[in-house]
Each structure stands twice: as structure tokens, then as C-alpha cells.
């Protein structure tokens, strides 16, 4: 029976460990983005918010993003109104520093009422 050399086993463990570390760095950002998406969807589905001022809606989105530790500013929140209803779009990026590499993750959560 052929035995796998020890260096291959060590290399495989190192690769798996690196994937786990990278995943643990990205996972919270993606979970928080998902939570922000749900918050924005809830804002647009609430009938009471259709008459709420844009600045109040924008402030609530920015406050929720900051609660989730996401780098969203008021300029990143775009609100539009039409005959169909209210639409809120948020465009931002999160910089994730990894050992020897930096990644900018771009997110575009948004929702509209009908």
C-alpha cells in the first residue's frame, strides 16, 4: 500500500487551515450584509415608511449599518420614489486585510416596494 508523504499531509493541513482563517474573516461581513439587506427590505415593505422623509430613512439605514459595524455613509444610501413605491439601494465596500493581501468586498443591498 502506498503511503502519503508527511510533507503532503502537512501541506494539505496548511491549505485547509488557511481556508478556515480566510472564511472566518469573510463570514461576519457577509452575515452583517445579509442582516442589512433584510433591514432595508423591511423598510420598503412597511407602508408607514412610504411617507417618511428621505433623510429619516437614510439615517435609519446608516444607523443600522453602524450597529452592524458596516462602513456605510449617508452618501452610500440612495432612495427613490415612484408610482410603484419606495426603493432603497445601498452601495458600499468593506476592506478586509488578510496576511499579505487586502480585499475590497463590494455590496449592493437594496429593496423596493410594489
C-alpha positions in Angstrom: 0.0 0.0 0.0 1.3 3.4 -0.9 1.8 5.8 2.0 1.3 9.6 1.5 4.5 11.5 2.3 4.3 13.6 5.5 5.0 16.8 3.6 1.9 16.3 1.5 -0.2 15.8 4.6 1.3 18.9 6.2 0.7 20.9 3.0 -3.0 19.8 2.9 -3.5 20.8 6.6 -1.9 24.2 5.9 -4.2 24.8 3.0 -7.2 23.8 4.9 -6.1 26.0 7.9 -5.7 28.9 5.5 -9.2 28.4 4.1 -10.6 28.3 7.6 -8.9 31.6 8.5 -10.0 33.3 5.4 -13.6 32.1 5.9 -13.6 33.3 9.4 -12.5 36.8 8.2 -15.2 37.0 5.5 -18.1 35.3 7.2 -19.0 38.1 9.7 -19.0 40.7 6.8 -21.4 38.6 4.7 -23.7 37.9 7.6 -23.9 41.6 8.5 -24.6 42.5 4.9 -27.4 39.9 4.9 -28.8 41.5 8.0 -28.6 44.9 6.4 -30.4 43.6 3.3 -33.2 42.3 5.5 -33.5 45.6 7.3 -33.7 47.5 4.0 -36.3 45.1 2.7 -38.4 45.7 5.9 -38.1 49.4 5.5 -39.5 49.3 1.9 -42.3 46.9 2.8 -43.7 48.9 5.6 -46.5 51.1 4.4 -45.7 53.7 7.1 -42.2 54.4 5.5 -43.7 55.4 2.2 -44.4 58.8 3.6 -41.3 59.1 5.8 -38.8 61.7 4.7 -35.8 60.5 2.7 -33.4 61.9 5.3 -35.1 59.9 8.1 -35.0 56.7 6.1 -31.3 57.4 5.2 -30.4 58.0 8.8 -32.1 54.7 9.9 -30.2 52.7 7.3 -26.9 54.3 8.3 -27.6 53.8 12.0 -28.4 50.1 11.3 -25.3 49.7 9.3 -23.2 51.2 12.0 -24.9 48.9 14.6 -23.8 46.0 12.3 -20.3 47.6 12.1 -20.5 48.2 8.3 -18.8 51.3 6.8 -21.9 52.8 5.3 -22.3 56.6 5.0 -25.3 58.7 4.1 -23.9 59.2 0.6 -24.0 55.4 0.1 -27.8 55.2 0.6 -29.9 56.0 -2.5 -33.6 56.5 -2.1 -36.0 56.8 -5.0 -39.8 57.1 -5.1 -42.1 56.4 -8.0 -45.7 55.4 -8.7 -44.7 51.8 -7.9 -43.5 52.8 -4.4 -40.3 53.2 -2.5 -36.8 51.9 -3.5 -33.7 51.9 -1.2 -30.3 51.0 -2.5 -27.1 50.9 -0.5 -23.7 50.7 -2.2 -20.6 50.2 -0.1 -17.5 48.2 0.2 -15.6 46.6 3.1 -11.9 46.3 3.2 -10.7 43.0 4.6 -7.0 42.7 5.5 -5.5 39.3 5.2 -1.9 38.4 5.8 -0.1 39.6 2.8 -3.3 40.6 0.9 -6.1 43.1 1.1 -9.6 42.5 -0.4 -12.3 45.1 -1.1 -15.7 43.3 -0.9 -18.4 45.3 -2.7 -22.0 45.0 -1.6 -25.2 46.3 -3.1 -28.2 45.6 -0.8 -31.4 47.1 -1.9 -35.1 46.6 -1.9 -38.3 48.2 -3.3 -41.9 48.1 -2.5 -44.6 47.3 -5.1 
